[in-house]
Amino acid sequence: MASKVQIVVGELPEKDDVKLVSLSGEIDETNLGDLKDIVDPLLINNDCQVLLFNLKDLNFINSMVISYFTNIYTKLTELNKKVIFIEANNQILDILDLVGLTTIIDNYNTLNEALNALD
């Protein structure tokens, strides 16, 4: 049975070059394509300089999702853009720590912390 994920893309009025992608549910190979369909256009959008992923309500990711996050980091770094994780719950944060993603992608507890770090 396919996993369920909800993906919501928002804009921040105070930062028009920042896109906020809120993820909830579970992401694995059965629905990673849904995430790619939404996020990939943002990677090359000139109006998007920072991509914030809110992981508060994300319950599961697998190695394919981790690989995709790594690819996002690589692509945005090549374009002098940033990717940031915010509000990752302990379960997801443990996974990101274990695979070393938090050593290359900044993680903040709140949206305000992330935005302050950008200034």
VENSULUR-V319181 format. One record per pair of residues at least 6 apart in sequence whose C-alpha atoms are under 6 Angstrom apart, sorted by sequence separation. I is the first residue (numbers start at 1). J is the second residue. D is the distance in whole Angstrom. If there is no record, write none. Layout:
i: [I;I]
j: [J;J]
d: [D;D]
//
This chain:
i: [76;96;108;11;10;11;10;9;9;8;8;7;7;6;6;5;5;4;5;84;86;4;84;85;86;87;3;84;86;87;86;2;17;18;17;21;22;50;52;56;17;18;19;20;21;22;23;49;50;51;52;53;54;55;56;18;24;25;26;28;50;52;54;55;56;24;25;26;27;28;23]
j: [82;102;114;19;19;20;20;20;21;21;22;22;23;23;24;24;25;25;26;105;107;26;106;107;108;109;26;107;109;110;110;30;47;48;48;52;53;81;83;87;49;50;51;52;53;54;55;81;82;83;84;85;86;87;88;51;57;58;59;61;83;85;87;88;89;58;59;60;61;62;58]
d: [6;6;6;5;6;6;5;6;5;6;5;6;5;6;5;6;5;6;5;6;5;6;5;5;5;5;6;6;6;6;6;6;5;6;5;6;6;6;6;5;5;5;5;5;5;5;6;5;5;5;5;5;5;6;5;6;4;5;5;6;6;6;6;5;5;4;5;5;5;6;6]
//
